[in-house]
């Protein structure tokens, strides 16, 4: 049975998150959390939090053993984008796009 967890509006762009999610796809939950613990990026913390949430959902809601769980699917989709503007010379503006993303994790 697949169990999922979704972390919404994570303040990191999905392009940066995909680099980390590709590293842990298909691994056991314990192994993935060990790998993420040694990565120095803040994206690793956000992905680890989503994986821990999926493992807790499987353990508490479906009585699955957390030691046997495997990450079957994990992906980072684009979330909402905050649009800000910075003034430039000659009365012009430049847009600043503050991107966010949604992390979805399936464990089985």
C-alpha distances in whole Angstrom, upper triangle without the diagonal:
4,6,10,14,17,20,23,26,27,30,30,30,27,29,29,26,25,27,25,21,22,23,20,17,15,17,15,15,19,20,20,21,24,25,25,27,30,30,33,31,30,28,26,26,24,21,21,21,18,16,17,16,12,13,14,12,9,12,14,12,9,11,9,12,13,15,13,11,11,12,11,13,16,18,21,23,26,27,30,34,36,40,43,46,49,52,54,58,60,58,55,51,48,45,42,38,36,33,29,26,22,20,16,13,10,8,6
4,7,10,13,17,19,23,23,27,26,26,23,25,26,22,21,23,21,18,19,20,17,15,13,15,14,14,17,19,17,19,22,22,22,25,27,27,30,28,27,24,23,23,21,18,18,18,15,13,15,14,10,11,13,11,8,12,14,12,10,13,11,13,13,15,13,10,10,9,8,10,12,15,18,19,23,23,27,30,33,36,39,42,45,49,50,54,56,54,51,47,44,41,38,35,32,29,26,22,19,16,12,10,6,6,5
4,7,11,14,17,20,20,24,24,25,22,25,25,21,20,23,21,17,19,20,17,15,14,15,14,13,16,18,17,17,21,21,21,23,26,25,28,26,25,22,21,20,18,16,16,15,12,11,12,10,7,8,10,7,6,10,11,9,9,11,10,12,12,15,13,10,10,10,10,10,12,14,17,18,21,22,25,28,31,34,37,40,43,47,49,52,54,52,49,46,43,39,37,33,30,27,24,20,17,14,11,8,5,5,6
4,7,10,13,17,17,20,20,21,19,21,21,18,18,20,18,15,17,18,15,14,14,15,15,13,17,18,16,16,20,20,19,21,24,23,26,24,22,19,18,18,16,13,14,13,9,9,11,9,6,9,10,8,8,12,13,11,12,14,13,15,14,17,15,12,12,10,10,9,9,11,13,15,18,18,21,24,27,30,33,37,39,43,45,48,51,49,45,42,39,35,33,29,27,23,20,16,13,10,7,5,4,6,9
4,7,10,13,13,17,18,19,17,20,20,16,17,19,17,14,17,18,15,15,16,16,16,13,16,18,16,15,19,19,17,20,23,22,23,21,19,17,16,15,13,11,12,10,6,8,9,6,5,9,9,8,10,12,13,12,13,16,15,17,15,17,17,14,14,11,12,11,10,11,12,14,16,16,19,22,24,28,30,34,36,40,42,46,48,46,43,39,36,33,30,27,24,21,17,14,10,8,6,5,7,9,12
4,6,10,10,14,15,16,14,17,17,14,15,18,16,13,17,18,16,15,17,18,18,16,19,20,17,17,21,20,18,20,23,21,23,20,18,15,15,15,11,10,12,10,7,9,11,8,8,12,13,11,13,16,16,15,17,20,19,20,18,21,21,17,16,13,14,12,10,10,10,11,13,12,15,18,20,24,27,30,33,36,38,42,44,42,39,36,33,29,26,23,20,17,14,11,7,6,4,6,9,12,15
4,7,7,11,12,13,12,16,15,12,14,17,15,13,17,18,16,16,19,19,20,17,19,20,17,16,20,20,16,18,21,19,20,17,15,12,13,12,8,9,11,8,6,10,11,9,10,13,14,13,16,18,18,18,20,22,21,22,19,22,22,19,18,15,17,14,11,11,9,10,12,10,13,16,18,21,24,27,30,33,36,39,42,40,37,33,30,27,24,20,17,15,11,8,6,5,7,9,12,14,18
4,6,9,11,12,11,15,15,13,15,18,17,15,19,20,19,19,22,23,23,20,23,24,20,20,23,23,19,21,24,22,22,19,16,14,15,14,11,11,14,12,10,13,15,12,14,17,17,16,19,21,21,21,23,25,24,26,23,26,26,22,22,19,19,17,14,12,10,10,10,7,10,13,14,18,21,24,27,31,33,37,39,37,34,30,27,24,21,18,15,12,9,7,4,7,9,12,15,18,21
4,6,8,10,10,14,14,12,15,18,17,16,20,21,21,21,24,25,25,23,25,26,22,21,24,24,20,22,24,22,21,18,15,13,15,14,11,13,15,13,12,16,17,15,17,20,20,20,23,25,25,24,26,29,28,29,26,29,29,26,25,21,22,19,16,14,11,10,9,6,7,9,11,15,17,21,23,27,29,33,35,33,30,26,24,20,17,14,11,9,5,5,6,9,11,15,18,21,24
4,6,8,9,12,11,10,13,15,14,14,17,19,18,19,22,23,23,21,23,23,19,18,21,20,17,18,20,18,17,14,11,9,12,11,7,10,12,11,10,14,15,14,16,19,19,19,22,24,24,24,26,28,27,28,25,27,28,24,23,20,21,18,15,13,10,10,10,8,10,11,12,16,18,21,23,27,29,33,35,33,31,27,24,21,18,15,11,9,5,5,6,8,11,14,18,20,24
4,7,9,12,11,10,14,15,15,16,19,20,20,21,25,25,26,23,25,25,22,20,23,22,18,19,21,18,17,13,10,9,13,12,9,12,15,14,14,17,18,18,20,22,23,23,26,28,28,28,30,32,31,31,28,30,31,27,26,23,24,21,18,15,12,12,11,9,10,10,10,13,15,18,20,24,26,29,32,30,27,24,21,18,14,12,8,7,5,7,9,11,15,17,21,23,27
4,6,8,7,7,10,12,12,13,16,17,18,19,23,23,24,22,24,23,20,19,21,19,16,18,19,16,15,11,9,7,11,11,9,11,14,14,14,16,19,18,20,22,23,24,26,28,29,29,31,32,31,31,28,29,30,26,25,21,23,20,16,14,10,11,10,9,11,11,12,15,16,19,20,24,26,29,32,31,28,24,21,18,14,12,9,7,5,6,9,10,14,16,20,23,26
4,5,6,7,9,11,12,13,15,17,18,19,22,23,25,23,25,25,21,21,23,21,18,20,21,17,17,13,12,9,13,14,12,13,16,16,16,18,21,20,21,24,25,25,27,30,31,31,32,34,32,32,29,31,31,27,25,22,22,19,15,12,9,9,7,8,10,9,12,14,16,18,20,23,25,28,31,29,26,23,19,16,13,10,8,5,5,6,9,11,14,17,20,23,27
4,5,5,6,9,10,10,12,14,15,16,19,21,23,21,24,23,19,20,22,20,17,20,21,17,18,14,13,10,13,14,12,11,15,16,14,16,19,19,19,22,24,24,25,28,29,29,30,32,30,30,27,29,28,25,22,19,19,16,12,9,6,6,6,8,11,11,14,16,19,21,23,27,28,31,34,32,29,26,22,19,16,13,11,8,7,5,8,8,12,14,17,20,24
4,6,5,7,10,10,11,14,16,16,20,21,23,23,25,23,20,20,22,19,17,20,20,17,17,14,14,11,13,16,14,13,17,18,17,18,22,22,22,24,27,27,28,30,32,32,32,34,32,32,29,30,30,26,24,20,20,17,14,11,8,9,9,11,14,13,16,18,20,22,23,27,27,31,33,32,29,25,22,19,17,14,13,10,10,9,11,12,14,16,20,22,26
4,6,6,7,9,11,12,14,15,19,20,22,21,23,21,17,18,20,17,14,17,17,13,13,10,10,7,10,13,11,11,15,16,16,17,20,21,21,23,25,26,27,29,31,31,32,33,31,31,28,28,29,25,23,19,20,18,14,12,9,11,11,13,15,15,17,19,20,23,24,27,28,31,34,33,30,26,23,20,17,15,13,11,10,10,12,12,15,16,20,22,25
4,5,5,6,9,10,11,12,16,17,19,18,19,18,15,15,17,15,12,15,16,12,13,10,10,6,8,10,9,8,11,13,12,13,16,17,17,19,22,22,23,26,27,27,28,30,27,27,24,25,25,22,19,16,17,14,11,9,6,9,10,12,15,15,18,20,22,25,26,30,31,34,37,36,32,29,25,23,20,17,14,12,10,8,10,8,11,13,16,18,22
4,5,5,6,9,10,10,14,16,18,17,20,18,15,16,18,15,13,17,17,14,15,13,13,9,11,13,12,10,13,15,14,14,18,18,18,20,23,23,24,26,28,28,28,30,27,27,24,25,24,21,18,15,15,12,9,7,6,9,11,13,17,17,20,22,24,27,28,32,33,36,38,37,34,31,27,24,22,19,17,14,13,10,11,9,11,12,15,18,21
4,6,6,7,10,11,14,15,18,18,19,17,14,15,16,13,12,15,15,11,13,11,12,9,10,13,13,11,14,16,15,16,19,20,20,21,24,25,25,28,30,30,30,31,29,28,25,25,25,22,19,16,17,14,12,10,10,13,14,17,20,20,22,24,26,28,29,33,33,36,39,38,35,32,28,26,23,20,19,16,15,13,14,13,15,15,18,19,22
4,5,5,7,9,13,13,15,14,16,14,10,12,13,10,8,12,12,9,11,9,10,7,7,10,10,8,10,13,12,12,15,17,17,18,21,22,22,24,26,27,27,28,26,25,22,22,22,19,16,13,15,13,10,10,10,13,15,17,20,21,23,26,27,30,31,34,35,38,41,40,37,34,30,28,24,22,20,17,15,13,14,11,13,13,16,17,20
4,5,6,6,10,11,13,13,15,13,10,12,14,11,10,13,14,12,14,12,13,9,9,11,10,7,10,12,11,10,14,15,14,16,19,19,20,22,24,25,25,26,23,23,20,20,20,17,14,10,12,9,6,6,8,11,14,16,19,21,23,26,28,31,32,36,37,40,43,42,39,35,32,29,26,23,21,17,15,13,12,9,10,9,12,14,17
4,6,5,9,10,14,14,16,14,11,13,15,12,12,15,16,13,16,15,16,12,11,15,14,11,13,16,14,13,17,18,17,18,22,22,22,24,27,27,27,28,25,24,21,21,20,18,14,11,12,10,8,8,10,13,16,19,22,23,26,28,30,33,34,38,38,41,44,43,40,37,33,30,28,25,23,20,18,15,15,12,13,12,14,15,17
4,6,9,9,12,12,14,11,8,11,12,8,9,13,12,11,14,13,15,12,10,14,14,11,12,15,15,13,16,18,17,18,21,22,22,24,26,27,27,27,24,23,20,19,19,17,14,11,13,12,10,11,13,16,19,21,25,25,28,31,32,35,36,39,40,43,46,45,42,39,35,32,29,27,25,22,20,18,17,14,15,13,15,15,18
4,6,6,8,9,10,8,5,8,10,8,8,12,13,12,15,15,15,13,10,13,13,9,10,13,12,10,13,15,14,14,18,19,18,20,23,24,23,23,20,19,16,16,15,13,10,8,10,9,8,10,13,16,19,21,25,26,29,31,33,36,37,41,42,45,48,47,44,40,37,34,31,28,26,23,21,18,17,13,13,11,12,12,14
4,6,9,10,12,11,8,12,13,12,12,15,16,15,19,18,18,15,13,16,15,11,12,15,13,11,14,16,14,14,18,18,17,20,23,23,22,23,20,19,17,16,15,12,9,6,7,6,6,9,12,15,18,21,24,26,29,32,34,37,38,42,43,46,49,48,44,41,37,34,32,29,27,23,21,18,16,13,12,9,10,10,12
4,7,9,12,10,9,13,14,13,14,17,18,18,21,21,21,18,16,18,18,14,14,17,15,12,15,17,14,14,18,18,17,19,22,22,21,21,18,17,15,15,13,10,7,5,5,7,9,12,15,18,22,24,28,29,33,35,38,41,42,46,47,50,53,52,48,45,41,38,35,32,30,27,24,21,19,16,14,11,10,9,10
4,6,8,7,6,10,11,10,12,15,16,16,20,20,20,18,15,17,17,14,13,16,15,11,14,16,14,13,17,18,16,18,21,22,20,20,17,15,13,12,11,9,6,6,8,10,11,14,17,20,24,25,29,31,34,36,39,42,43,47,48,51,54,53,49,46,42,39,36,33,31,28,25,22,20,17,15,12,12,10,11
4,6,5,6,9,10,11,12,14,16,17,21,21,21,19,16,17,18,14,13,15,14,10,12,14,12,11,14,16,14,15,18,19,18,17,14,12,10,8,7,6,4,6,9,12,12,16,19,22,25,27,30,32,35,38,40,43,45,48,50,53,56,55,51,48,44,41,38,35,33,30,27,24,22,18,16,13,12,9,10
4,5,5,6,9,10,11,12,15,16,19,19,19,17,14,14,15,12,9,12,11,7,8,11,10,8,11,13,12,12,16,17,16,16,13,11,8,7,8,6,6,6,10,12,12,15,17,21,24,25,28,30,33,36,38,41,43,46,48,51,54,53,50,46,43,40,36,33,31,28,25,22,19,16,14,11,11,8,10
4,6,5,6,9,10,11,13,15,18,19,19,18,14,15,16,13,10,13,13,10,10,13,12,10,13,15,14,14,17,19,18,17,14,12,8,7,9,8,9,10,14,15,15,18,20,24,27,28,31,33,35,38,40,43,44,48,49,53,56,54,51,48,44,41,38,35,32,30,27,24,22,18,18,14,14,12,13
4,6,5,6,9,10,11,13,17,18,19,17,14,15,16,13,11,14,15,11,12,15,15,13,16,18,17,17,21,22,21,21,17,15,12,10,11,10,9,10,13,15,15,18,20,23,26,28,31,33,35,38,39,42,43,47,48,52,55,54,50,47,43,41,37,35,32,29,27,24,23,19,18,15,15,13,15
4,5,5,6,9,10,11,15,15,15,14,10,12,13,10,8,11,12,9,10,13,13,12,15,17,16,17,20,22,21,21,18,16,13,12,13,11,9,8,12,13,12,14,16,20,23,24,27,29,31,34,36,39,40,43,45,48,51,50,47,43,40,37,34,31,28,25,23,20,19,15,15,12,13,12,14
4,5,5,6,9,10,13,14,14,13,9,9,11,9,6,9,10,8,8,12,12,11,13,16,16,16,19,21,21,20,18,16,12,12,14,12,11,11,15,15,14,16,17,21,23,24,27,29,30,33,35,38,39,43,44,48,51,49,46,43,40,37,33,31,28,25,22,20,19,15,16,13,15,13,16
4,5,5,7,9,12,14,15,14,11,11,14,12,9,13,14,12,12,16,16,14,17,20,19,19,22,24,24,23,20,18,14,13,15,14,14,14,17,18,17,19,20,24,26,27,30,31,33,36,37,40,41,44,45,49,52,51,48,45,41,39,35,33,30,28,25,23,22,19,19,17,18,16,18
4,5,6,7,11,12,13,13,9,11,13,11,10,13,14,12,13,17,17,16,19,21,21,21,24,26,26,25,22,20,17,16,17,16,14,13,17,17,15,17,18,22,24,25,28,29,31,34,35,38,38,42,43,46,49,49,46,42,39,36,33,31,28,26,23,22,21,18,18,16,18,17,19
4,5,5,8,9,10,9,5,7,10,8,6,10,12,10,11,15,15,15,17,20,20,21,23,25,25,25,23,21,17,17,18,16,15,14,17,16,14,15,16,19,21,22,25,26,28,31,32,35,35,39,40,43,47,46,43,39,36,33,30,27,25,22,20,18,18,15,16,15,17,16,19
4,6,8,10,11,11,7,8,11,10,8,11,14,12,12,16,17,16,18,21,21,21,24,26,26,26,24,22,18,17,19,18,17,16,20,20,17,19,19,23,24,25,28,28,30,32,33,36,36,40,41,45,48,47,44,41,37,35,31,29,26,24,22,21,21,18,19,17,20,19,22
4,6,9,11,12,9,10,13,13,11,14,17,15,16,19,20,20,22,24,25,25,27,29,30,29,27,25,21,20,22,21,19,18,22,21,19,20,20,24,25,27,29,29,31,33,34,36,36,40,41,44,47,47,44,41,37,35,32,30,27,25,24,23,23,20,22,20,22,22,24
4,6,8,9,6,9,12,11,11,14,16,15,16,19,20,20,22,25,25,26,28,30,30,30,28,26,22,22,23,22,20,18,21,20,18,18,18,21,22,24,26,26,27,30,31,33,33,36,37,40,44,43,40,37,34,31,28,26,23,22,20,20,20,18,20,19,21,21,24
4,7,9,7,9,12,13,12,15,17,17,18,21,22,23,24,27,28,28,30,32,33,33,31,29,25,25,27,25,23,21,24,23,20,20,19,22,23,24,26,25,26,28,29,31,31,34,35,38,41,41,38,35,32,30,26,25,22,21,20,20,21,19,22,21,24,24,27
4,5,6,7,9,10,11,13,15,16,17,19,21,22,23,25,27,28,29,31,32,32,30,29,25,26,27,25,23,21,23,21,18,17,16,19,19,20,22,21,22,25,25,27,27,31,32,35,38,38,35,32,28,26,23,21,18,17,16,16,17,16,19,19,22,23,27
4,5,5,7,9,10,11,13,15,16,17,19,20,22,23,25,26,27,29,30,31,29,28,24,25,27,24,23,20,23,21,17,17,15,17,17,18,19,19,20,22,23,26,26,30,31,34,38,37,34,30,27,25,21,19,16,15,14,14,15,14,17,18,21,22,26
4,5,5,6,9,10,11,13,14,16,17,19,20,22,23,25,26,27,28,29,27,27,23,24,25,22,20,17,20,17,14,13,11,14,14,15,17,18,19,22,23,25,26,30,31,35,38,37,34,30,27,24,21,18,15,14,12,11,12,11,14,15,18,20,23
4,5,5,6,9,10,10,12,14,15,16,18,20,21,22,24,26,26,27,25,24,20,21,22,19,18,15,18,16,13,13,12,16,17,18,20,21,23,25,27,29,30,34,35,38,42,40,38,34,31,28,25,22,19,17,15,14,14,12,14,14,17,18,21
4,6,5,6,9,10,10,12,14,15,16,18,20,21,22,24,25,26,24,23,19,20,22,19,19,16,19,18,15,15,14,17,18,18,20,21,22,25,26,29,30,34,36,39,42,41,38,34,31,29,25,23,19,18,15,14,14,12,14,14,17,18,21
4,5,5,7,9,10,11,13,15,16,17,19,20,21,22,24,25,23,23,19,21,22,19,18,16,18,16,13,13,11,14,15,14,17,18,19,23,24,27,29,32,34,38,41,39,36,33,30,26,23,20,17,15,12,11,10,9,11,12,15,17,20
4,5,5,6,9,10,11,13,14,15,17,19,20,21,22,23,21,21,17,18,19,16,15,12,14,13,9,10,9,13,15,15,18,20,21,25,26,30,31,35,36,40,43,41,38,35,31,28,25,22,19,16,14,11,10,7,9,9,12,13,17
4,5,5,6,9,10,11,12,14,15,16,18,20,21,21,19,18,15,16,17,14,14,12,15,14,11,13,13,16,18,18,21,23,25,28,29,33,34,38,39,43,46,44,42,38,35,32,28,25,22,20,17,15,14,10,12,10,13,13,16
4,5,5,6,9,10,11,12,14,15,16,18,19,20,19,18,15,17,18,16,16,14,17,15,13,14,13,16,18,17,20,22,23,27,28,32,33,37,39,43,45,44,41,37,34,31,28,25,22,19,16,14,12,10,11,10,13,14,17
4,5,5,6,9,10,11,13,14,15,16,18,19,17,18,14,17,17,14,14,11,14,12,10,11,11,14,16,15,18,21,23,26,28,32,33,37,39,43,45,44,41,37,34,31,27,24,21,19,15,12,10,7,8,7,10,11,15
4,5,5,6,9,10,11,12,14,15,16,17,15,15,11,13,14,11,10,8,11,11,9,11,12,16,18,18,22,24,26,29,32,35,37,40,42,46,49,47,44,40,37,34,31,27,24,22,18,15,13,9,9,6,8,8,12
4,5,5,6,9,10,10,12,14,15,15,14,13,10,12,14,11,12,11,14,14,13,15,16,19,21,21,24,26,28,31,33,37,38,42,44,48,50,49,46,42,39,36,33,30,26,24,20,18,15,12,12,10,11,10,13
4,5,5,6,9,10,10,12,13,14,14,14,11,14,15,12,13,12,15,14,13,15,15,18,20,19,22,25,26,30,32,36,38,41,43,47,50,48,45,41,38,35,32,29,25,23,19,17,14,11,10,9,10,10,13
4,5,5,6,9,10,10,11,13,11,12,10,13,13,10,11,9,11,11,11,13,15,17,20,20,23,25,28,31,34,37,39,43,45,49,51,49,46,43,40,36,33,30,27,24,20,17,14,11,9,7,7,7,10
4,5,5,6,9,10,10,11,9,9,6,9,10,7,9,9,12,13,13,16,18,20,23,23,26,29,31,35,37,40,42,46,48,52,54,52,49,46,43,39,36,33,30,27,24,21,18,14,13,9,9,7,9
4,5,5,6,8,10,10,9,10,8,11,13,11,13,13,16,16,16,19,20,22,25,24,27,29,31,35,37,41,43,46,49,52,55,53,50,46,44,40,37,34,31,28,24,22,19,16,14,12,12,10,12
4,6,5,6,7,9,9,11,10,14,14,11,13,13,15,15,15,18,19,21,24,23,26,29,31,34,37,40,43,46,49,52,55,53,50,46,43,40,37,33,30,28,24,21,18,15,13,11,10,10,11
4,6,6,5,6,6,8,8,11,11,8,11,12,13,14,15,18,20,22,25,25,28,31,33,37,39,43,45,49,51,55,57,55,52,49,46,42,39,36,33,30,26,23,20,17,14,12,10,8,8
4,6,6,5,5,6,6,10,11,9,13,14,16,18,18,21,23,26,28,28,31,34,36,39,42,45,47,51,53,57,60,58,55,51,48,45,42,38,35,32,29,26,23,20,18,15,13,11,11
4,6,6,8,10,10,14,14,13,16,17,19,20,20,23,25,26,29,28,31,34,35,39,41,45,47,51,53,57,60,57,55,51,48,45,42,38,35,33,29,26,23,21,19,16,15,13,14
4,6,8,11,12,16,16,14,17,17,18,19,20,22,24,25,28,27,30,33,35,39,41,45,47,51,53,57,59,57,54,51,48,44,42,38,35,33,29,26,22,20,18,16,14,13,13
4,6,9,11,14,13,12,15,16,17,18,20,23,25,26,29,29,32,35,37,41,43,47,49,53,55,59,61,59,56,53,50,46,43,40,37,34,31,27,24,21,18,16,14,12,11
4,7,9,12,12,11,15,17,18,20,21,25,27,29,32,31,34,37,39,43,46,49,51,55,57,61,64,61,59,55,52,49,46,42,39,36,33,30,26,23,21,18,16,13,12
4,6,9,8,8,11,14,15,17,19,22,25,27,30,30,33,36,39,42,45,48,50,54,56,60,62,60,57,54,51,47,44,41,38,35,32,28,25,22,19,16,14,10,9
4,5,6,7,11,13,16,18,20,23,26,28,31,32,35,38,40,43,46,49,51,55,57,60,63,61,58,54,51,48,45,42,39,36,32,29,26,23,20,17,15,11,10
4,6,5,9,11,14,16,17,21,23,26,29,29,32,35,37,40,43,46,48,51,53,57,60,58,55,51,48,45,42,39,36,33,29,26,23,20,18,15,13,10,10
4,6,9,12,15,17,18,22,24,27,31,31,35,37,39,43,45,48,49,53,55,58,61,60,57,53,50,47,43,40,37,35,31,28,26,22,20,17,15,12,11
4,7,10,12,15,17,21,24,27,30,31,34,37,39,43,45,48,50,54,55,59,62,60,57,53,50,47,44,41,38,35,32,28,25,22,20,16,14,10,8
4,7,9,12,13,17,20,23,26,27,31,33,36,39,42,45,47,50,52,56,58,57,54,50,47,43,40,37,34,31,28,25,22,18,16,12,10,6,5
4,6,9,11,15,18,21,24,26,29,32,34,38,40,43,45,49,50,53,56,55,51,48,45,41,38,35,33,29,26,23,20,17,14,10,9,5,5
4,6,7,11,14,17,21,22,26,28,31,34,36,40,41,45,46,50,52,51,48,44,41,38,35,31,29,26,23,19,17,13,11,7,6,4,7
4,7,10,14,17,20,22,26,28,31,34,37,40,42,46,47,50,53,51,48,45,41,38,35,32,30,26,23,20,17,14,11,8,6,5,6
4,7,10,13,17,18,22,25,28,31,33,37,39,42,43,47,49,48,44,41,38,34,32,28,26,23,20,16,14,11,8,6,5,7,9
4,7,10,14,15,19,21,24,27,30,33,35,39,40,44,46,44,41,38,34,31,28,25,23,19,17,13,11,7,6,4,6,9,12
4,6,10,12,16,18,21,24,27,30,32,36,37,40,42,41,38,34,31,28,25,22,20,16,14,10,8,6,6,7,9,12,15
4,7,9,13,14,18,20,23,26,28,32,33,37,39,37,34,31,27,24,21,18,16,12,10,6,6,4,6,9,12,15,18
4,6,10,12,16,18,21,24,27,30,32,35,37,35,32,29,25,22,20,16,15,11,9,6,5,7,8,11,14,18,21
4,7,8,12,14,18,21,23,27,28,32,34,32,28,25,22,18,16,13,11,8,6,4,6,9,11,15,18,21,24
4,7,10,13,16,19,22,26,28,31,33,31,28,24,22,18,16,12,10,7,5,4,6,9,12,15,18,22,25
4,7,10,13,16,20,23,25,29,30,28,25,21,19,15,14,10,9,7,6,7,9,13,15,19,22,25,29
4,6,10,13,16,19,21,25,27,25,21,18,15,12,10,6,6,5,6,9,12,15,18,22,25,28,32
4,6,10,13,17,19,23,25,22,19,16,14,10,8,6,5,6,8,12,14,18,21,24,28,31,35
4,7,10,13,16,20,21,19,16,12,10,7,6,5,6,9,11,15,18,21,24,28,31,34,38
4,7,10,13,17,19,16,14,10,9,6,5,6,8,11,14,17,21,24,27,30,34,37,41
4,7,9,13,15,12,10,6,6,5,5,8,11,14,17,21,24,27,30,34,37,40,44
4,6,10,13,11,9,6,5,6,7,11,13,16,19,23,26,29,33,36,39,42,46
4,7,9,7,6,5,6,9,10,14,16,20,23,27,30,33,36,40,43,46,50
4,7,6,5,5,7,10,12,16,18,21,25,28,32,35,38,41,45,48,51
4,6,6,8,10,14,16,19,22,25,29,32,36,38,42,45,48,51,55
4,6,9,12,15,18,22,24,27,31,34,38,41,44,47,51,54,57
4,7,10,14,16,20,22,26,29,32,36,39,42,46,49,52,56
4,7,10,13,17,20,22,26,29,33,36,39,42,46,49,52
4,7,10,13,16,19,22,26,29,32,35,39,42,45,49
4,7,10,13,16,19,23,26,29,32,36,39,42,46
4,6,10,12,16,19,23,26,29,32,35,39,42
4,6,9,13,16,20,23,26,29,33,36,39
4,6,10,13,16,19,23,26,29,32,36
4,7,10,14,17,20,23,27,30,34
4,7,11,13,17,20,23,27,30
4,7,10,14,17,20,23,27
4,7,10,13,17,20,23
4,7,10,13,17,20
4,7,10,13,17
4,7,10,14
4,7,10
4,7
4
